[in-house]
């Protein structure tokens, strides 16, 4: 029954789109997944190994590690806007990659790390609590001869 269903879908797609369009779609999807994996690998290897540690705990209280501040506020706003645009794009691509080929959760994690919103740390920690995500992130770093990430 399942084979019959897939044969009907294949026949419909072949009649509707044609074999050339289906082949081109497969080639472009595969090529974009490979290029995307290379780009994400470069981003992951360039991140600091302590990137996902947000707070330094002292004896008195929790101190938030300050982010780098630029002197020119216009340049700071432009960089923040670019980070938000890239973050939204990566988040949407990651959601799509949950059903298409690619590293969907890792892409979503990188996109979320660029976006400023309430509850960001909690959501990042929820994604990072998955062993598969941590293993994949550290596997990419080890292959690039970088030290693995330090998680809380």
C-alpha positions in Angstrom: 0.0 0.0 0.0 2.8 2.4 0.9 4.7 1.6 -2.3 1.6 2.2 -4.3 1.2 5.6 -2.7 4.7 6.6 -3.4 4.4 5.4 -7.0 1.3 7.6 -7.4 3.1 10.6 -6.0 6.1 10.0 -8.3 3.9 9.6 -11.3 2.0 12.8 -10.5 5.2 14.8 -10.0 6.7 13.5 -13.1 3.7 14.4 -15.2 3.2 17.8 -13.5 6.8 19.0 -13.3 8.8 16.8 -15.6 12.0 14.8 -14.9 14.3 17.8 -15.6 12.7 20.0 -13.0 12.7 17.2 -10.4 16.4 16.5 -11.1 17.3 20.2 -11.0 15.5 20.5 -7.6 17.4 17.5 -6.2 20.8 18.9 -7.4 20.1 22.4 -6.1 18.8 21.1 -2.7 21.9 18.9 -2.3 24.3 21.6 -3.4 22.7 24.2 -1.1 22.8 21.8 1.9 26.6 21.2 1.3 27.4 24.9 1.0 25.2 25.7 4.0 27.0 23.0 6.1 30.4 24.5 5.1 29.2 28.0 6.1 27.7 26.9 9.4 30.9 24.9 10.2 33.0 28.0 9.6 30.7 30.0 11.9 30.8 27.3 14.7 34.6 27.0 14.5 35.1 30.8 14.8 33.0 31.1 17.9 34.6 31.3 21.3 34.6 28.0 23.2 32.9 29.8 26.1 30.2 31.4 23.9 27.3 29.6 25.5 28.3 30.5 29.1 26.3 33.7 29.7 27.0 34.3 33.4 29.9 34.3 35.7 28.9 33.1 39.2 30.6 34.8 42.1 30.2 34.2 45.8 27.8 37.2 46.2 25.6 37.0 43.1 25.3 36.4 39.4 27.2 38.8 37.2 26.2 39.1 33.5 29.2 39.1 31.3 29.1 42.4 29.3 29.0 42.3 25.6 31.5 44.4 23.6 30.2 48.0 23.2 31.2 50.1 20.2 31.9 53.8 20.6 29.8 54.9 17.6 26.1 54.4 18.4 25.1 54.5 14.7 27.5 51.7 13.9 26.2 49.8 16.9 22.6 50.1 15.7 23.6 49.1 12.2 25.4 46.0 13.5 22.4 45.1 15.7 20.0 45.5 12.8 22.3 43.2 10.6 22.4 40.6 13.5 18.6 40.6 13.7 18.1 40.2 10.0 20.7 37.4 9.8 19.2 35.8 13.0 15.6 35.8 11.6 16.8 34.3 8.3 18.8 31.6 10.1 15.8 30.8 12.3 13.5 30.5 9.4 16.0 28.4 7.4 16.4 26.2 10.5 12.7 25.6 10.8 12.6 24.6 7.1 15.5 22.3 7.6 13.6 20.4 10.2 11.9 18.7 7.3 14.5 19.2 4.6 18.1 18.1 4.5 20.4 20.0 6.9 21.2 20.8 10.5 17.9 22.4 11.5 18.3 22.6 15.3 21.9 23.9 15.1 20.8 26.5 12.5 17.9 27.6 14.8 20.3 27.8 17.7 22.7 30.1 15.8 19.7 32.2 14.6 18.4 32.5 18.2 21.7 33.4 19.5 21.7 36.5 17.2 18.2 37.7 18.2 17.4 39.8 21.2 14.1 38.8 22.9 12.9 37.9 26.3 13.5 34.3 27.3 16.3 33.9 24.8 18.7 32.3 27.3 16.1 29.8 28.5 15.2 28.8 25.0 18.9 28.5 24.0 19.6 26.3 27.1 16.6 24.2 26.2 18.1 23.5 22.7 21.6 23.1 24.2 20.3 20.6 26.7 19.8 18.1 23.9 22.8 15.7 23.8 22.6 15.4 20.0 23.0 19.2 19.5 26.0 19.4 21.9 27.6 16.4 20.3 27.2 17.8 16.8 28.5 21.2 17.8 31.6 19.7 19.5 32.1 17.2 16.6 32.4 20.1 14.2 34.9 21.9 16.4 37.0 18.8 17.0 37.2 18.2 13.2 38.5 21.8 12.8 41.1 21.2 15.6 39.4 23.7 17.9 38.6 23.0 21.6 35.1 21.8 22.3 32.4 24.2 23.6 32.1 24.6 27.4 28.5 24.4 28.4 27.2 25.4 31.9 
